[in-house]
């Protein structure tokens, strides 16, 4: 079955479910015994349709529409479900599915950071004086002195790492918000962040301190860049809703995409906190490069493990 045939066959029942939800408000008993039974039947059918849509057409506007409809219906069918249970379900599974469904966009966001990082890093390493003029003042000290380490006190290294963490949290929110410019804002934010990271790395390379710089940022940087890429994917979700709203109005498509995007960004916040904890306790220890990279990979590994494990689509009904 192709997507058009699927939508054509199932739309009447989805519309019936939407009418029942609207008629019930917050009290399913308003529908009467027959209406409640019909609500349950149409909800189960829509949930099965959603499982199929997630499997075959992840990220399509039709799938987003079904997610919203099933989400609005669930609290009526399972009226005893508490808000805390809903939050637990989102954190344990819902968030991870949202991320996994957008892995293509996440990969694009990685590229938008890595490519300028490499290019600007090479430029800063070859001409640090010129490149340093384009970096914010708080990052220029990274290449200021010669020597075998960063040439900075442990306290200043921790401050620099904290500034990088703060910058990355800001980038995460701005990358999401930039989606309202049809994704152009998100693209520019990711390009700038990659260029900034590459510039700082290039200055340290020019001063002969690439290893110490990587030891400074690797323990928390892998996880931070991962969640920045995920936040960028949330921004592109909003931008695509403006470009191609599908069968809905742009206003409705934008509202649904913004809701999904906000859920993604909020779901990443605990992982920024984890990165901050690692930065606070690991950065002052001045780990050797191999140990710092190992810590960074171990910190980021649980996040991606959960994306592929808890983000698996719902099994199709038998």
DRENGULUM-606451 format. One line per 8 residues: for each residue z, x, y of C-alpha. Coordinates in Angstrom, 2 decimals, padded with zeros to 5 digits. Layout:
residues N
Z/X/Y | ...
***
This chain:
residues 318
000.00/000.00/000.00 | -000.93/001.39/003.41 | 001.17/000.95/006.54 | -000.91/-001.82/008.10 | -000.78/-003.93/004.93 | 002.95/-003.32/004.61 | 003.60/-004.47/008.19 | 001.31/-007.48/007.86
003.00/-008.70/004.67 | 006.60/-008.07/005.67 | 006.65/-008.93/009.40 | 007.30/-012.69/008.91 | 010.49/-011.99/006.98 | 011.62/-009.36/009.49 | 011.10/-011.85/012.28 | 013.12/-014.43/010.36
015.96/-011.95/009.96 | 015.83/-011.15/013.69 | 016.08/-014.88/014.49 | 019.07/-015.28/012.18 | 020.83/-012.30/013.77 | 020.19/-013.67/017.25 | 021.42/-017.12/016.21 | 024.59/-015.77/014.62
025.67/-013.60/017.53 | 028.88/-012.00/016.26 | 029.81/-014.93/014.00 | 027.67/-015.41/010.88 | 029.47/-018.68/010.10 | 027.53/-020.25/012.98 | 024.49/-020.23/010.70 | 026.06/-022.58/008.17
026.16/-022.03/004.38 | 022.38/-022.10/003.93 | 021.81/-019.82/006.91 | 024.37/-017.30/005.68 | 022.72/-017.20/002.26 | 019.34/-016.73/003.90 | 020.78/-014.00/006.13 | 021.96/-012.10/003.06
018.62/-012.48/001.30 | 016.51/-011.37/004.25 | 018.88/-008.50/005.00 | 018.61/-007.16/001.44 | 014.83/-007.43/001.59 | 014.73/-005.62/004.94 | 017.03/-002.88/003.61 | 014.67/-002.38/000.67
011.72/-002.27/003.09 | 013.58/000.34/005.15 | 014.15/002.52/002.09 | 010.42/002.35/001.34 | 009.45/003.04/004.96 | 011.76/006.06/005.16 | 010.20/007.45/002.02 | 006.54/006.91/002.95
006.45/006.82/006.77 | 009.51/008.75/008.11 | 009.66/008.79/011.90 | 006.97/006.11/012.32 | 007.74/003.44/014.96 | 007.75/000.83/012.20 | 010.54/002.73/010.43 | 012.50/003.03/013.68
012.07/-000.71/014.25 | 013.38/-001.46/010.77 | 016.33/000.91/011.23 | 017.33/-001.01/014.34 | 016.92/-004.41/012.68 | 018.88/-003.45/009.55 | 021.56/-001.81/011.70 | 022.01/-004.96/013.79
022.14/-007.11/010.68 | 024.57/-005.04/008.67 | 027.68/-005.94/010.63 | 026.98/-009.63/010.03 | 026.39/-009.29/006.30 | 029.33/-006.93/005.84 | 031.59/-008.43/008.46 | 034.70/-006.61/007.19
033.22/-003.16/007.81 | 035.29/-001.40/010.45 | 034.09/000.78/013.28 | 035.78/003.76/011.67 | 033.84/003.12/008.46 | 030.61/002.98/010.45 | 031.47/006.27/012.14 | 032.25/007.88/008.81
028.94/006.67/007.41 | 027.06/008.08/010.39 | 028.76/011.47/010.23 | 028.47/011.72/006.45 | 024.89/010.52/006.06 | 023.25/008.74/008.98 | 023.13/011.79/011.27 | 021.70/014.02/008.56
018.94/011.55/007.80 | 017.96/011.39/011.46 | 017.65/015.19/011.52 | 015.78/015.47/008.21 | 013.26/012.82/009.29 | 012.37/015.04/012.26 | 012.08/018.44/010.59 | 008.53/018.87/011.90
009.76/018.44/015.47 | 012.68/020.78/014.80 | 010.22/023.45/013.64 | 008.17/022.95/016.80 | 011.30/023.47/018.90 | 012.07/026.71/017.08 | 008.56/027.97/017.90 | 008.94/027.00/021.56
012.00/029.25/021.74 | 010.96/032.12/019.48 | 007.51/032.78/020.96 | 008.69/033.28/024.60 | 011.74/035.20/023.32 | 009.48/037.73/021.60 | 007.06/038.01/024.52 | 009.68/038.30/027.26
011.84/040.55/025.09 | 008.95/042.99/024.65 | 008.32/042.95/028.41 | 012.00/043.48/029.28 | 012.26/046.35/026.80 | 009.23/048.10/028.33 | 010.00/047.34/032.01 | 013.69/046.41/032.35
013.77/046.80/036.13 | 011.05/044.20/036.68 | 012.27/041.82/033.98 | 015.88/041.98/035.16 | 014.92/040.48/038.51 | 014.03/037.22/036.80 | 017.29/036.85/034.85 | 020.33/034.97/036.19
022.86/037.37/037.66 | 025.51/036.84/034.99 | 023.18/038.18/032.28 | 021.87/041.31/034.03 | 024.95/043.39/033.18 | 023.96/043.42/029.52 | 021.65/046.38/030.13 | 023.54/048.14/032.87
024.93/051.27/031.21 | 023.76/053.70/028.56 | 025.70/054.34/025.40 | 026.13/053.36/021.81 | 027.60/049.94/022.53 | 026.93/047.32/025.18 | 028.72/049.41/027.78 | 031.06/046.48/028.37
034.72/045.89/027.75 | 035.75/043.63/024.90 | 036.87/041.07/027.46 | 033.51/041.08/029.22 | 031.67/040.89/025.91 | 033.67/037.75/025.12 | 032.86/036.42/028.59 | 029.15/037.10/028.10
029.19/035.36/024.72 | 031.01/032.41/026.31 | 028.38/032.21/029.03 | 025.66/032.17/026.40 | 027.50/029.39/024.53 | 027.94/027.33/027.71 | 024.29/027.84/028.58 | 023.21/026.68/025.14
025.30/023.50/025.32 | 023.72/022.70/028.68 | 020.27/023.43/027.24 | 020.99/021.02/024.39 | 021.68/018.11/026.76 | 018.86/018.96/029.16 | 016.37/019.35/026.29 | 017.22/015.83/025.18
017.11/014.39/028.69 | 013.75/016.11/029.30 | 012.19/013.77/026.78 | 011.94/011.05/029.43 | 009.15/013.10/031.01 | 007.00/012.43/027.93 | 008.38/015.59/026.33 | 007.22/017.94/029.11
010.78/018.52/030.32 | 011.95/019.30/026.78 | 009.11/021.81/026.34 | 009.92/023.60/029.60 | 013.65/023.80/028.81 | 013.03/025.29/025.37 | 010.50/027.79/026.71 | 012.93/028.87/029.44
015.84/029.23/027.05 | 013.76/031.34/024.68 | 012.59/033.52/027.57 | 016.19/033.95/028.76 | 017.39/035.00/025.33 | 014.46/037.38/024.94 | 015.06/038.86/028.38 | 018.70/039.68/027.64
017.74/041.12/024.26 | 015.01/043.20/025.88 | 017.39/044.68/028.46 | 019.80/045.76/025.75 | 016.92/047.21/023.73 | 015.77/049.23/026.75 | 019.32/050.63/027.03 | 019.37/051.51/023.32
021.90/048.82/022.38 | 019.95/046.32/020.32 | 022.43/046.55/017.43 | 025.54/045.85/019.53 | 023.82/042.93/021.25 | 022.87/041.36/017.92 | 026.42/041.93/016.70 | 027.61/040.01/019.76
025.39/036.94/019.40 | 024.51/036.74/015.68 | 027.81/035.26/014.39 | 027.38/032.06/016.41 | 023.77/032.33/017.62 | 022.03/031.16/014.45 | 023.95/027.88/014.43 | 023.62/027.42/018.20
019.86/027.85/018.17 | 019.65/025.47/015.20 | 021.37/022.64/017.04 | 019.43/023.36/020.23 | 016.24/022.90/018.20 | 017.61/019.65/016.79 | 018.48/018.43/020.30 | 014.97/019.31/021.41
013.62/017.21/018.54 | 015.71/014.31/019.88 | 014.05/014.81/023.26 | 010.58/014.80/021.73 | 011.49/011.57/019.90 | 012.06/009.96/023.30 | 008.91/011.48/024.72 | 006.75/010.26/021.85
008.08/006.72/022.29 | 006.63/006.79/025.81 | 003.30/008.22/024.67 | 002.85/006.00/021.61 | 005.20/002.99/021.52 | 003.35/001.49/018.57 | 003.53/-002.27/018.27 | 006.39/-002.60/020.74
006.56/-002.50/024.50 | 007.32/000.91/026.02 | 010.65/-000.40/027.28 | 011.78/-001.44/023.79 | 010.37/001.71/022.18 | 012.10/003.90/024.75 | 015.43/002.13/024.27 | 015.30/002.57/020.49
014.22/006.21/020.72 | 016.88/006.97/023.33 | 019.54/005.47/021.11 | 018.43/007.53/018.11 | 018.14/010.64/020.26 | 021.61/010.19/021.74 | 023.05/009.81/018.25 | 021.41/013.08/017.22
022.71/014.97/020.24 | 026.25/013.61/019.86 | 026.14/014.47/016.15 | 025.43/018.11/017.00 | 028.46/018.49/019.27 | 030.99/019.29/016.50 | 028.70/022.12/015.44 | 028.69/023.56/018.94
032.48/023.47/018.76 | 032.33/025.39/015.46 | 030.02/027.94/017.08 | 032.49/028.27/019.95 | 035.38/028.88/017.55 | 033.39/031.59/015.79 | 032.48/033.11/019.15 | 036.12/033.10/020.25
037.53/034.72/017.11 | 034.68/036.89/015.83 | 033.16/038.33/019.03 | 036.27/040.39/020.01 | 036.38/042.03/016.54 | 033.13/044.00/017.17 | 031.73/043.51/013.69 | 029.05/045.93/012.47
025.53/044.52/012.62 | 025.29/043.70/008.91 | 028.59/041.85/008.94 | 027.68/039.93/012.11 | 024.37/038.75/010.65 | 026.10/037.75/007.42 | 028.67/035.71/009.35 | 025.89/034.04/011.35
024.00/033.01/008.24 | 027.16/031.78/006.52 | 028.14/029.70/009.57 | 024.69/028.09/009.84 | 024.17/027.58/006.09 | 026.47/024.51/005.73 | 024.59/022.73/008.52 | 021.19/023.10/006.87
022.63/022.43/003.42 | 023.91/019.08/004.71 | 020.54/018.30/006.34 | 018.76/018.61/002.99 | 021.54/017.16/000.84 | 023.05/014.32/002.88 | 019.78/013.66/004.68 | 017.95/012.61/001.53
016.22/009.22/001.85 | 017.81/006.22/000.19 | 016.51/005.76/-003.37 | 013.96/003.04/-003.79 | 015.38/-000.16/-005.31 | 014.68/-000.52/-009.01
***
